[in-house]
Amino acid sequence: MKVQQISIFIENIPGRLAEVTRVLGKAGVNIRALSLADTSDFGVLRLIVDKIDRAKEVLAEHQFTVTKTDVVAVEVPDRPLGLAEILHKLDSAGVTVEYLYAFVERMEENAVIIFRFDNIDEAVKVLLGAGIKILPGERVYNL
């Protein structure tokens, strides 16, 4: 039920983001979802890619600091209150969302959102118990 995400620490200098995408593209790695958060000195680029190990390998070869993190891909009803209802269930169970970002593709009538939780196993239990669909990594990597 977990999806692996890679996080890349990049300096806030012109061309670094372009370099990451170039390195991945030349290695045949396809970016499926992404999020970029920055500070004054550096940024954290979070990616869901189709070839995680290959991405880590080529980025490390190009001197990027890369980590792997487990996240959850959740189908969220694409309607008013769809996300709010899921967040309420998690909040009621005491699960904290550390961050989230939307996926590029939709699943039928639903949006797909990537979540990072403080307690991923408890979050999965709450979501499945509430009948909320979680996408397996194999499905996400190939959307």
N, C-alpha and C positions, 0 to 999 in steps of 0.2 A: 504493500500500500504506500510505501515511501518512494519518493522520487529523489534522485541525486541532482544537486545543483552545484555548479562551480562558482566560486567567488574569486575575483581577480582584483588585487590592489593596484591601482594605477595612479601615477602622479598627475596632477592637474597641469599638464603642459600640452601645448598644441600637438596634435598628431598621435597621442598615445591611444586614444580610443580607436582611431582608424587603424593603428598598428595591430591591436588585438583582433579586430575583425578581419584584417588582411591575413594574419598568421593562421587564424582558424579556417578561413576560406581556402587558402592554399593547401591546407592539410585535409580538405574535404569534409570539414566539420560544419554542420548546419545549425544555426542558432534558432531555437524554437520559441524561447521567451527570454526577456531580459528586463533588468532594472538597474538603474545607475543612481547612486546616492553619492554626494560629494561633500567635502569640507573645503577649507581654503587651500590645503596642501595636496590632498589626494582624494581619490574616489574609490568606491567599491562597486564593481560591476558584477552583478549576479546573473548567471546564465543557465538556462536549460538547453542542453545541446543533444544532438543525436549520438555522438561518440564521446562519452565523458573521458575515458582514459586517454584517448588520442588527444583530446583538447588539453588535458592537464600536461601531457608529455610535451607537446609542441610549445605551449605557453612557457613552461619551465625552461625549455631550450632557449627561449628568447628573453630570459631573465625576468619573467613576470612571477610574482608571488601568487600562488593559486592554492585554494583549499576546496575540499568537497564537503557539502553539508546535506543532510536529509531534510526534505521539505515534503509537503503534501499537495497534490493537485486535486482540487475540489470542484465538482460541477455545481454551479450556483445558478438558480433560476434567474433568467435575464428579464426581470420585471421589477417594478417598485417593491421594496422591502425584501427582495430575494437575499441579498447579502446581509441585511439587518437581522433577518430571522436566524441565519446560521451563526452570526456573531453572538446573538442573544443566547443560543444553546451553549456555545463555548463559554461565554461569560458566566452563565448559570452553573456550569461545571467547574469553574475556577481555572479555566485554561486561558492563558495569555497569548495573544497574537503578537509576536515580535515584529513582524513585517509581512506584507503581502504585495503581490503585483499580479496584474492580469496577463493572461496568456494570449498569444496572437490569434489562435483559432477558437471557434465555438464548437460545442458538441450539440448538434441538433438545435434545440431552442435554448440551450444553457450556455452561459459563459463559463470559462475555466479560469480559476484563480489559484495562484501558487501561494501557499501559506507557510510561514515558519513559526513554530510554536515553542513555548518554554518547555512543554512536556508533550512531545510528539505522540507517544504511545497513548496517553490519556486523550489527546485530541482525536486520534483515529477512532478510539473506542466510543467517544461521545458522538462523533459524526456518523459512524456506522449505526450506532444505537438509535439515532434520530432518522435513519433511512436516507441519509445524504450520501450521494454517490462520490466515491473517491476513485480516481483513475490510477491504475498501476503504471509504474515507470515505463515499461515496454510500450504501452499505448501512448504515453505522453511524448516519449522521445521520437515517435514516428508520426505524430500529427502533422 
